[in-house]
């Protein structure tokens, strides 16, 4: 999904764990939402989606963009520089990242973290061995810093490595 901010910048929602996206839950709905949560993660996501609205922050002008159905409402902060990155994790740079490595059809990419200092996206691998080496280098670094949430490495659709092990 893409939203065009009034400043002209595009706010894109095409991944998970974006530092400029959060969810808005009305205080009136919070208790109902939590009360309905159960042990089934999939059902919890349905409940969460029912009670929440996506909210985005333009990385250019710091406007907040709230999606309400098909409509997007925008709000401008009084001090854009002071409110930049307000939707970011409360953990800041200590936010636990996902690490992904994919190799298919002789091409691949490794990516981790978004909107934090230790982030990356690399896709210039000439061989599977280069990609695999980069994946394990990043895995070991993030794991040693306690910054890894989960990871997987796939080769032609097959899982080669998963952390934590499933």
HUBEL-V282074 format. One line per field, one symbol per residue. phi: phi as a letter, one per 40 degrees, with the letter a starting at -180 (. if undefined). Layout:
phi = ???
This chain:
phi = .bbccdchccbbbbabgccbbabbbcdccdcccccccbccdccccccdcccbbcbbbcccbgccbbcbgccbcbbbccbdccbdgcccdccfccdcccbbbbbafgbaabaafagbdcbaabbcccbdcccdccdcccdccccccfbbcaaabbbfgbccabbccc
